[in-house]
Amino acid sequence: MSQPRIAFLGLGLMGSGMARRLIDAGFPLAVYNRDPAKAAPFAATAEVAATPGQAAARADIIISMVANDEAARAVWLGGDGALAAAPPGAVGIESSTVTTGWVRELAAAAAARNCEFIDAPVTGSRAQAAAGELNFLVGGSAGTLQRVRPVLAAMSKTITPLGPVGSGTLLKLINNFLCGTQVAALAEAVAMIESSGLDRARALEVLTLGAPGSPLVKTVAARMMAPDYTPNFFLRLMAKDLAYAIKEGRDLSCELTTATTALEAFQTAIASGLGEKDIAAVVEPLRRR
């Protein structure tokens, strides 16, 4: 497929960076966002569509990067949705962090429209999206992935095929549940350090440079210390991902008890008005004032 036309649906923290990478790579792009103000900066370099259907009407590839199952259903299957307008033979790509049930439903709907489909959620956050260094986790046929690989490559560092439709989505939820539990545990560790009289800088240096110091822990610890809660990953979306992972685990007869505990910490932070902040803000309700 040479220079396919792309419809990109969702221009939030991640989607905006991904769309700009596609523009920089020379792909003709139509964009849609529920809030037109987020689409307006793209007017000089892309077609700004008023509806998902308008964006998809002439597209070879349609990519969705939205917040949750409900938002994805709205852009694909809602009024003026993308799928009804998609030309036969177009490829749909669901890159949002959603449930396996939704992506399988969407795959069936795409097949009924004579369209192809893969799920291809990503790991990485805002900085990786802007730099084209995301990691795509792909579920779907090898042939469909081959068709869209150059498009994914423009936004990514790695592309990992994982099996049938839903495989990428499931691994993304497992990935995010593991991240969420690390962040919640780090928040408790920071609160304990700050309550104890230990030298905070030295204590965090031991933890971040030692065995607990995953790349995520190092990055989030720095934000907690600053503190800087400029969103790289919205706290409310981590709560959503944990809830989705817990449900998927139960469907597989796996009780994710650590995810359940972490979700409680994120829900407490949301109740404290921190849902629109970065995930590092989960520490704030635990801190002594």
N, C-alpha and C positions, 0 to 999 in steps of 0.2 A: 504494500500500500504506500503510494508516494504522496507526501504532503497531505494527509487526510484532513478534512475539516473537523474541528473538535468543538463540541458544546461542553462548557464547564459550568456546573451548577453548584453554587455555594462558595462565597468569597470571604470566609472568616479568617481567623489567624492562619490556618493551614492552607485553605483553598486559594487565598489571594497570592501567596508565595508560589504555589504550584502553577497557577494560571500564568503568572509572569514568567516562569521558566519556560512554559510552552510558547509564549509570545517571543521570548528571546531566541528560542530554537527555530523560529520561523513558521510555526504552524498557524494556519488561519483559525481564528478562535471567535466563538460567540459565547458570551458569559451571561449568567443570570444569578441574581441574589434577591432573596425576599425583601431585604432592605435596599432600595435603589441607591441609597447614598454610598453603599459599599461597592456598587458596580460602577458608579460614575467615574472614578479615577481610571477606568479601563477604556473610556470612550475614544481616546486618541489612538489606541492600538488594537482594539477588538470591537466586534459588534456587541452592543449592549442590548439584550433582549428583554422584553417586558414580561415574558412568561417562560417557564421551562420548555413548553411546546415550541415557542418561537425560536428558542436557542437550538433546539434539536431538529428542526424541520429539514435542514440541509446538511446535517452532521453525518460523518462517517463513524465517529466515536463520540460517545456521551459519557462524561465522568461526573459522578456525584460525590461531593465532599461536604456533608451537612452534619447536624448535631446528633441525630438519633433516628430510631425507626420511624417515628411520626413525621419528622421533617423529610426523610428519604421517601416515604410513601407519598407525601404531598408533591414532591418535585417529579417523581416518576409516574404516579398513577392518579394524582389529584386532577382537579379541573385545570385544563390547559397543560396537562402533564407531558413530560418528555416522551414517554413511551408511545403514546397514541400518535404523536407527530413524527416519530422516528422513521426514516426510510427503511424499507426491507433490506436486510443485510447489514445494517448498522450494528456496531458493538457497544453494548452498555457495560460500564465499569462502575461498580459500587465501591468507593474508597472510604466511605464513612465507617466509623466504628459502630456497628449495629449487631443484631442478633442473627444467628444462622437461620432461624425460621424465616426472617424477612428476606434474606438473600436468596433462599431457595424459592420462595414465593415469587420474587422478582425475576429469577432465572426462568421460571415457568411462564410468567407473563411475557417475557422477552421472546421466548421460543414461540409462543402463540402469535406473536407479531412478525415471525420470521427474522428475528434479530438474534445475534449471538450475545453471550454474557459471560463475564468473569467477576468475581469479587476480588478486590485488590486493596485492602486497607494497608496503612503504612505505620511504621515505627519512626520515631523522630518527632520533633516539635517545630515551633515556628522558625527557628534559625535554620534547621535542616531543610525545611520546605523552601525557604528563600534561597538557599545555596544549591538546591538540586541534589541533596544528599540523603533523601529519604530511603527507606528500605520497604519495598513492596512485598507483601505476603499474598500469594495468588492462589485462588481456587478456581478451577475450570479447565477446559480442554487445552492441550498443548498447542493445537492449531490456532485457537482464538488468541492465546497469549502471543504466539508468533506474529500474528497480524498487528497487535498493538504494542509490541515490545519497543519499537523506536520511540513511541510516545511516552511510555513509562520511563524509558532510559533518560529522557530529557529532564525528568524530575527526580532521579534517583541515584543512589550509590549501588544498591543491589536489588535484584528481582528474584524472588525465591518461589518456584512452583511447589505447591504442597499437596495437590490431589484434586478431588472433585470440588464442585461449587460448594462453598461453605467452609472449606478447609482454611483459607486465609483468614476469614472472619473469626473462626474459633481460636486459632492461634493468637490473633490480635487481642482477643479478650483475655486469654491466658497471660499474655505479655503484660497487659495493663493491670490485671489483678495483682501480678507479682510486683509491678511498679508501685501500685497503690499501697500495698502492705509495707513495702520498704519506706515509703514516705511517711506513713502513719507511725511506724516504729521509730523513725528518726525524730519525728515531732515529740514523741514521748521521751526519747533519750535527751533531746535538747532541754525539755522542761525539767527533767531530773537533774541535769547538770546545772541549770540556772537556779534551781532550788537548793542546791547542795553547798554552794560556796566554792566549788572547784573553779579553777581558772578556765573560763569557757573556751578561749582561743586554743589553749594547750590541749584541752580535752577533745575538742573537735578535730584538732590536728591528728591526735592519736587514732580517732575513729575513722577519719576520712583517708588517712594514709595506711591504715591497717586493713585487716580482713573484711570489716564491714563496708569499706570504702568503694562501693560500686561507682561507676560513672554517674549514675542518677543521684546517689547519696551525696557525692562531692558537689554536684551542681546545685541540688536543692538545699544543702547545708549552707552554701554561700548565700543563697537568697534569704534563708531564714535569719542568718546573722546580720545581713545588711541593715534592716530588713528591706527587701525589694520584692513586691508582689505584683509587679507588672506582668500581665498574663503571657505566659508561654504555653501553658496548658491550663485551661479554665478548671478551677476547683470543682465546679458543679458537674463538669463533664467526666471527671474522674469518678465522682459518686455514681453517675449513670453507668459508666463502664464496669464498676464493681458490682452494681446491681445486676447488670446483664450477665456478667461472669458467674455470679452466684446462681442465677437461674439456669444457665447452660450446664453448670456443674451438677445441679440437682437432676436435670434431664439425663445426665450420664451416671447418676447414682454416686456422685462425688460431692460431699458436703465441704464447701470451702469455708472452714471456720475462721481462718485468718482473714479472708476477704470480708467476712461478715463483721468482724471486729474493726477492720479498717474502715468499712463503710460507715459504721457508727461515728467514727472520728470525723469523717468528711461531712456527714449529715449535721453534726454539731457545729462545724465551721459554717456551713450554709445557713443554719439557724441563727448564727451570729452575724449574718450579713456579708459573708466572705465568698459567696458563690461565684462572683465575677472576678475574683482575684486568682492569682497563680496558685497551683497546688501547694506551694510552700507555705501558704497562709494557714494551712491546717494546724500549724503549731500555735497560732495566736490564742485560741480558747484555753490552751493548756498553760500558758505563761502566767506567772504571778504578776500582778500589777502593783 
